[in-house]
Amino acid sequence: MAITAAMVKDLRESTGAGMMDAKKALTETNGDMEAAVDWLRTKGLAKAAKKADRVAAEGLVGVSVAAGRGVAVELNSETDFVAKNADFQQLVREITEVALETATDVEVLKATHLNGKPVSEVVTDAIARIGENLTLRRMHVLEGDTVVSYVHNAATAGMGKIGVLVALKGDADKAQEIGKQIAMHIAATNPASLSEADLDPALVAREKSVLTEQARESGKPDAVIEKMIVGRMAKYFEEVTLLGQKFVINPDVTVAQAAADAGVEVTGFARIVVGEGIEKKEEDFAAEVAKTRAGA
């Protein structure tokens, strides 16, 4: 029986198996869909579909930099146990290397080939092998004259719970030195943007609205209220923009001034925290251990 692309697609969608595995299963079973599903199950290749709806909020961020280009890639797992697994860490390392070479965003990365397969299929295969739902969730690309990376809570070289990239312009050696310090600052303070000009206008409008209502409650004249709002917004910009923040290593200067004193300029940054924004299911430690041992 001829195996069509539509048949392969249907089998992949129902089992979560990779394209080549689905095609082989159909070939081995002469196109019998139910038999193909059973064939995949016996090979342990249909497990991914059963795990796809499970929350994956742990994992690692991998970072890599070369020739003025840096990437940060988040690969999620269900438990922190898997994030400490050498197989998982190798997967993060290989995906990050592929991302650095060719990818421009996470969707492009998923379609990029790794070891002869699209990265998305490599991840699906790893789900069956490792036994947990895995999600290739985010990727940031940063380019500049010099790009510096930093990993906080590192599990191993180049990957951890927080990944930071900083782009700088100026002397490369000076940029490397101050860039590492600024990357550590970003990991600690989580700035909302590089500068006031880069802030989301909706975020600024919402903050101004709140501050305006607070100022009006003081009962002061409108002219005084306007000055209060200007001052409070200036304080807000200082707190949430990277260049306006007090440098954690030397709070007497801003990040912008620290960079200028080093003879460089910060032109961009990226920060990824594992599981950020994912609603995590509360589970006690014993249950997590039991689930890991059972391979559920």
C-alpha positions as CSV (number, residue, x, y, z in Angstrom):
1,M,0.0,0.0,0.0
2,A,1.3,3.5,-0.9
3,I,2.1,5.6,2.1
4,T,0.9,9.2,1.6
5,A,2.0,12.4,3.2
6,A,-1.5,12.8,4.6
7,M,-1.3,9.4,6.3
8,V,2.1,10.3,7.9
9,K,0.6,13.6,9.1
10,D,-2.4,12.0,10.7
11,L,-0.2,9.5,12.5
12,R,2.1,12.1,13.7
13,E,-0.7,14.2,15.1
14,S,-2.3,11.3,16.9
15,T,0.9,10.0,18.5
16,G,3.4,12.8,18.6
17,A,5.9,10.7,16.8
18,G,8.5,12.1,14.5
19,M,8.0,12.2,10.8
20,M,10.5,9.5,9.9
21,D,9.2,7.3,12.7
22,A,5.6,7.7,11.6
23,K,6.5,6.9,8.0
24,K,8.4,3.8,9.1
25,A,5.5,2.6,11.3
26,L,3.1,2.9,8.4
27,T,5.5,1.1,6.1
28,E,6.0,-1.7,8.6
29,T,2.2,-2.2,9.0
30,N,1.3,-1.7,5.3
31,G,-0.6,1.5,6.0
32,D,-2.8,0.1,8.8
33,M,-3.2,3.2,11.1
34,E,-4.2,1.3,14.2
35,A,-1.4,-1.2,13.8
36,A,1.0,1.7,13.1
37,V,0.0,3.3,16.4
38,D,0.6,0.0,18.2
39,W,4.0,-0.3,16.4
40,L,5.0,3.1,17.7
41,R,3.8,2.3,21.2
42,T,5.9,-0.9,21.3
43,K,9.0,1.1,20.2
44,G,8.2,3.8,22.9
45,L,7.8,6.4,20.2
46,A,4.1,7.3,20.9
47,K,4.7,8.5,24.5
48,A,5.0,12.1,23.5
49,A,1.4,12.6,22.7
50,K,0.3,11.5,26.2
51,K,2.6,14.0,27.8
52,A,1.9,17.0,25.6
53,D,-0.8,18.5,27.9
54,R,1.4,18.3,31.0
55,V,2.8,21.5,32.4
56,A,6.5,22.0,31.6
57,A,7.7,24.9,33.7
58,E,11.2,23.7,34.8
59,G,14.2,23.3,32.5
60,L,17.2,25.4,31.4
61,V,18.1,28.4,29.4
62,G,21.1,27.8,27.1
63,V,23.2,30.8,26.0
64,S,25.9,31.0,23.4
65,V,27.9,33.8,21.8
66,A,30.2,34.1,18.7
67,A,31.3,36.9,16.4
68,G,28.9,39.6,17.7
69,R,25.9,37.4,17.8
70,G,24.3,35.8,20.9
71,V,21.4,33.5,21.5
72,A,19.4,32.5,24.6
73,V,17.2,29.4,24.2
74,E,14.6,28.1,26.8
75,L,13.9,24.4,26.8
76,N,11.3,23.4,29.5
77,S,10.8,20.1,31.3
78,E,8.3,19.1,33.9
79,T,10.7,18.6,36.8
80,D,14.0,20.0,38.0
81,F,15.3,16.4,38.1
82,V,15.3,16.2,34.4
83,A,17.0,19.6,34.1
84,K,19.9,18.1,36.0
85,N,20.0,15.1,33.6
86,A,23.1,14.9,31.3
87,D,20.9,13.8,28.4
88,F,18.7,16.9,28.8
89,Q,21.6,19.2,29.2
90,Q,23.2,17.8,26.0
91,L,20.0,18.5,24.2
92,V,19.9,22.1,25.4
93,R,23.6,22.5,24.3
94,E,23.0,21.1,20.8
95,I,19.8,23.2,20.2
96,T,21.6,26.3,21.4
97,E,24.5,25.7,19.0
98,V,22.1,25.2,16.1
99,A,20.3,28.4,17.1
100,L,23.5,30.4,17.2
101,E,24.4,29.2,13.7
102,T,21.2,29.8,11.8
103,A,18.0,30.5,13.6
104,T,16.3,34.0,13.8
105,D,13.4,33.0,16.1
106,V,12.0,30.0,17.9
107,E,9.8,28.9,15.0
108,V,12.7,28.9,12.6
109,L,14.7,27.1,15.2
110,K,12.1,24.3,15.4
111,A,12.3,23.8,11.7
112,T,16.1,23.8,11.6
113,H,17.8,20.4,11.2
114,L,19.8,18.9,14.0
115,N,21.4,15.5,13.4
116,G,19.3,15.0,10.3
117,K,15.9,15.9,11.8
118,P,14.0,19.2,12.5
119,V,14.7,20.4,16.0
120,S,11.0,20.0,16.8
121,E,11.2,16.2,16.0
122,V,14.4,15.9,18.0
123,V,12.6,17.3,21.0
124,T,9.6,14.9,20.4
125,D,12.0,12.0,20.3
126,A,13.6,13.2,23.6
127,I,10.1,13.2,25.2
128,A,9.8,9.5,24.6
129,R,13.4,8.9,25.7
130,I,13.5,11.1,28.8
131,G,9.9,10.4,29.9
132,E,8.7,14.0,30.5
133,N,6.9,16.6,28.4
134,L,9.5,19.0,27.0
135,T,8.8,22.4,25.4
136,L,11.1,24.5,23.2
137,R,9.4,27.7,24.3
138,R,11.5,30.8,23.6
139,M,14.6,32.1,21.9
140,H,16.2,35.6,21.9
141,V,18.8,36.7,19.4
142,L,21.0,39.7,20.1
143,E,23.6,41.3,17.8
144,G,26.2,44.0,18.3
145,D,29.9,45.0,18.1
146,T,30.4,42.9,21.3
147,V,27.9,40.5,22.8
148,V,28.4,39.2,26.3
149,S,26.5,36.3,28.0
150,Y,25.9,35.4,31.6
151,V,24.1,32.5,33.3
152,H,22.7,32.7,36.8
153,N,22.3,29.5,38.8
154,A,24.3,27.6,36.3
155,A,23.6,23.9,36.0
156,T,26.7,23.5,33.8
157,A,28.7,25.7,31.4
158,G,26.5,27.9,29.3
159,M,23.1,27.0,30.8
160,G,21.1,27.7,33.9
161,K,17.9,29.2,35.3
162,I,18.5,32.7,34.1
163,G,20.2,33.6,30.8
164,V,21.3,37.1,29.9
165,L,22.8,38.7,26.8
166,V,24.2,42.2,26.6
167,A,25.2,44.0,23.4
168,L,27.8,46.8,23.6
169,K,29.6,49.2,21.3
170,G,33.2,50.3,21.9
171,D,36.6,48.7,22.7
172,A,36.1,44.9,22.8
173,D,38.2,44.2,25.8
174,K,36.5,46.9,27.9
175,A,33.1,45.8,26.6
176,Q,33.8,42.3,27.8
177,E,34.7,43.4,31.3
178,I,31.9,45.8,32.0
179,G,29.5,43.8,29.9
180,K,29.8,40.8,32.3
181,Q,29.1,43.1,35.2
182,I,26.1,44.6,33.5
183,A,24.8,41.2,32.6
184,M,24.9,40.2,36.3
185,H,23.0,43.5,37.1
186,I,20.3,42.6,34.5
187,A,19.9,39.1,36.0
188,A,19.4,40.7,39.5
189,T,17.1,43.7,38.6
190,N,15.1,42.5,35.6
191,P,14.8,45.9,33.8
192,A,11.7,46.4,31.6
193,S,13.6,48.0,28.7
194,L,16.9,49.5,27.7
195,S,15.8,53.1,28.0
196,E,12.7,55.3,28.4
197,A,12.3,55.4,24.6
198,D,12.0,51.6,24.4
199,L,9.3,51.2,27.1
200,D,5.9,49.8,26.1
201,P,3.7,53.0,25.8
202,A,0.8,51.1,27.3
203,L,3.0,50.3,30.4
204,V,4.0,54.0,30.7
205,A,0.3,55.1,30.3
206,R,-0.9,52.7,33.0
207,E,1.8,53.8,35.4
208,K,1.1,57.5,34.8
209,S,-2.6,56.9,35.4
210,V,-1.9,55.3,38.8
211,L,0.5,58.0,39.8
212,T,-1.9,60.7,38.8
213,E,-4.7,59.2,40.9
214,Q,-2.3,58.9,43.8
215,A,-1.2,62.5,43.5
216,R,-4.8,63.8,43.2
217,E,-5.6,62.1,46.5
218,S,-3.2,64.5,48.2
219,G,-5.7,67.4,47.5
220,K,-2.9,69.7,46.3
221,P,-3.5,72.2,43.5
222,D,-3.3,71.0,39.9
223,A,0.0,72.8,39.3
224,V,1.6,71.0,42.2
225,I,0.1,67.7,41.1
226,E,1.6,68.1,37.7
227,K,5.1,68.6,39.2
228,M,4.5,65.6,41.5
229,I,3.7,63.4,38.5
230,V,6.7,64.5,36.5
231,G,9.0,63.7,39.4
232,R,7.4,60.4,40.1
233,M,7.5,59.3,36.5
234,A,11.2,60.3,36.4
235,K,11.7,58.0,39.4
236,Y,9.8,55.2,37.6
237,F,11.9,55.4,34.5
238,E,15.0,55.3,36.7
239,E,13.8,52.1,38.3
240,V,12.6,50.1,35.3
241,T,15.0,51.1,32.5
242,L,18.5,49.5,32.3
243,L,20.4,52.6,31.5
244,G,18.6,54.6,34.2
245,Q,19.0,52.1,37.0
246,K,21.6,52.5,39.8
247,F,24.4,50.1,39.0
248,V,24.3,47.3,41.6
249,I,28.1,47.1,41.6
250,N,28.4,50.8,42.3
251,P,25.0,52.4,43.2
252,D,26.6,55.9,43.0
253,V,26.3,55.8,39.2
254,T,23.7,54.6,36.7
255,V,24.3,51.7,34.3
256,A,24.6,54.2,31.5
257,Q,27.3,56.2,33.4
258,A,29.2,53.0,34.4
259,A,29.3,52.0,30.7
260,A,30.4,55.5,29.7
261,D,33.1,55.5,32.3
262,A,34.4,52.3,30.8
263,G,34.4,53.9,27.3
264,V,31.6,51.8,25.9
265,E,27.8,52.0,25.2
266,V,25.1,49.5,25.9
267,T,23.0,48.9,22.8
268,G,20.7,46.1,23.8
269,F,20.0,43.2,26.2
270,A,17.9,40.1,26.6
271,R,16.9,38.2,29.7
272,I,15.2,34.8,30.0
273,V,14.1,33.1,33.2
274,V,13.1,29.5,33.1
275,G,9.3,29.0,33.4
276,E,8.6,32.8,33.5
277,G,4.9,33.4,33.0
278,I,3.9,29.7,33.2
279,E,1.4,28.8,35.8
280,K,2.9,26.0,37.8
281,K,1.0,23.1,39.3
282,E,1.8,22.8,43.0
283,E,3.1,19.4,43.8
284,D,4.9,18.2,46.9
285,F,8.4,16.9,46.8
286,A,7.5,13.3,47.5
287,A,4.9,13.2,44.7
288,E,7.5,14.7,42.3
289,V,10.0,11.9,43.3
290,A,7.4,9.2,42.9
291,K,6.3,10.5,39.5
292,T,9.9,10.6,38.3
293,R,10.6,7.1,39.5
294,A,7.5,5.8,37.8
295,G,8.3,7.5,34.5
296,A,4.8,8.8,34.3
